[in-house]
Amino acid sequence: RLLAPHVARVGGAGLAAFCTDFTTRLKTAWPPADTAAAVELGAVFGDFATNVDLSEIAAELRTLDEWTQAAARGGSTQPPTEVIHAFGRIGAFVTNNC
């Protein structure tokens, strides 16, 4: 597995958990190398997108979730510009808030 099982479903984990998961797991797993990796990343980004502590970057997390879902269905695992920018904005958020 690409990500530890406890990372795949975060529920209400909040900002601290996101910061840890982003810097230790998600950042190094991005972009997904194949469709299996896209499935795992999509689940994580989708869960974090619904976390109220991350509302400032919820749109970016949804963008990553939607794109990874498309990649998991056989689309390209090479992220388009809008997805790259969304990931960059999330990285900036982590830098400024974690």
Residue pairs with C-beta under 8 A, 6 or more apart in sequence:
1 40
2 29
2 32
2 36
2 37
2 40
2 41
3 25
3 26
3 29
3 40
3 41
3 44
4 25
7 21
7 25
7 44
8 40
8 43
8 44
8 47
9 43
9 47
10 17
10 18
10 21
10 44
10 47
10 48
10 51
11 47
12 51
12 52
13 51
14 51
14 53
15 53
15 54
15 97
15 98
18 48
18 51
18 53
18 54
18 94
19 94
19 97
19 98
21 44
21 48
22 90
22 91
22 94
22 98
23 94
23 98
26 41
26 44
26 45
27 91
29 37
29 40
29 41
30 41
30 87
31 77
31 78
31 79
31 87
32 38
32 40
32 41
32 68
32 71
32 77
33 77
34 77
35 71
35 72
35 73
35 74
35 77
36 72
37 77
38 68
38 69
38 71
38 72
38 77
39 68
39 72
41 64
41 68
42 64
42 65
42 68
42 69
42 71
42 72
45 61
45 62
45 64
45 65
45 68
46 61
46 62
46 65
46 69
48 54
48 61
49 58
49 61
49 62
49 65
50 58
54 61
56 93
57 89
57 90
57 93
59 86
60 86
60 87
60 89
60 90
60 93
61 86
61 90
63 82
63 83
63 86
64 83
64 86
64 87
64 90
67 79
67 80
67 83
71 77
79 87
